[in-house]
């Protein structure tokens, strides 16, 4: 997938300092960091790091689309198409935006699993995540790390930069060279481009934006334990008005998401094959964690659908209604508006986070719409035109 000129211009403007020679920066630490970011930027968009030279990190984490995969792929964008042109994943590609704020995978004081990368936290940090897709056979498809390192050495500029940053002998060891590649991509993903904190919500906190009546109602509902339970899982900071909120506590829950039958029909995974979520993480050996997935950030959520770990829901309003089904006795709320049928059975029914799911009253349509309106205010400024496009399409 080629990079559009506007994306390149955006990146170059945001990271202008990254391409300055090391000698031009008085602080060697800053220069080193910026040089790694600049290298990571190049790697992030390099299709040569896939087997058929057709995909880059940006293919499935497109900076123009909230760092998600905006290709339809025959399944409404629910999962990503591999470099081989036919393989389809079984989980949706989560946004790379704000991913750097997920803490390393660990257990907190209460014994709950927290953080990590991927839906199951199997990589502790960004570098581990960046190193996964290139050698995944259903993603970028390189046969092994040695193939990736060989591709890097095809590029004289890479060879020069790698040696300057990681030592003259960096390519003598495949593992070290591959790790350096992943670390460089991770450095780029920690830049402000991925986490600008400039949404209407951020501007509201700074007194630069006045919320509409509907947005303000949604904000009140979101942060109120009396009316919803949203912030039980989607608030990290101690207070609702704290700046830098990422809208995830990075813990793991089973919320009863059904199988995405349309995806399974296309990718060949049997309908009865269970995605065990957190239990697939090799660090976790506890049946009570079966079917749990990491709470995602809600930053840019209005422009990064489809939703849930398998992309089963297309519309953000549908997601709010899905949660409401646990508290509403209305027959209407037990129907998925996208299918006209019941929501479907949870893929893993016996570890549902019912304490969190059932802790709140039922929502009427006015409050559902208000929550959706508030969630739209979490959209970074550069993606606000995508919201306008959605509104025009509807």
C-alpha positions, 0 to 999 in steps of 0.5 A: 500500500503506497503512502499518499503525499499528504501523509508524507508531508504531515509526517515530515512537518511533525518530525522535521527535527528527526532528519537533522544530523546528530552533530547539529544537536547539542544534546547527544541523547536528544540527537540519538532519540530523534535519529531513531525516530527518523529511522523508525519513520522510514521503516514504518512505511517500508513495504520491502519489509513484507514478503511480496513488498506490498505491505508496511506497518502503515498498511494496517495502521494507516496514519490518515485513518486513525492508525487502523486498517481502513481497507474493506478486505471483503469483510467490511474492514473487520480484519486485515488482509495479509501480504500474500493477497488472500490470508485474513486475520481473525482479530482486528488491527487495534489503533497504533495511536496512543499505544505507547501509553499502555504499560508493560504487561504485569499484574497490579496490586489486586492481581489483575493483568494490565498492559502489554501490546496486542489484544492479549498483551503477549508483547510487553512493549511497543518494540515487541509489537513492532517485531511481530507482523513482519514474520507473521505468515498471515500478515507481512509474511517474511519467512524469518528474521534473517530475511527481514535483516537481509531486506534491511541491508538492501538499502544503503541508507539503512545500513548507514543509519543502523551502524551509526545508531547501533554499532558497526557490527549490528548486522553481524547478529540477526537477532540484534539487528532485528531488535534494532529495527523494532526499537526504531519503529517503537521510537517513531510510535512514541512521537507526538504524531501518534498522540497529539492530545488535541481533540475537542475534549482536550481543547475543552479541558483547556478552555478552548472549546465549548461542548454542545448540550448533547456532548456535555450530557454525554460527558457527564454520563460517561464519568458518572457511576450513577448513570453509566459504568463507562469510566470503570474501564475507560478512565486511567487518571484519578479525576475526570478532568485530568489532562492526558487521559487515554480512556483505558485502564489497560486491564482485561475483560470478557464483555461477551462479544460474539463470534464474527461469523462473516470473518470466519466464513472468509478466513477459514477459521471454524465457527466453533474455534474459540479465541481465548484472548488473554489465555492465549498469552504464554505468561497467563495460565489461569482459566479464569482469564479465558476470553478476556481482551485488553480494554482499548483506548477510546481516543479516535474511537469514532473513526476507527471502527469496526469495533471489538477485538474481531470487528463484529460491530460496524457502528459506534452506536451499536457498541453502546447499545451492546453494553446497554443490553446488560441493563435494559429489560427492553426487548428492543435492546436485545436485538442487534440493530445491524443484523435485526437479530439477537446479539449472539452468544458470547464466545466464552460465556463463563468468565463474563465481567458481569460486575462491571457490565451490570453496574448501571441503569438502562439507557434511553435513546437520548442518553445513548446518542449523547454518549456517542456524541461525547465519544466523537469529541475524543477525535484528534483534530486531524481526523475531524474531517473523517467525522464530517464525511461520516455525517455526510454519508448518513 
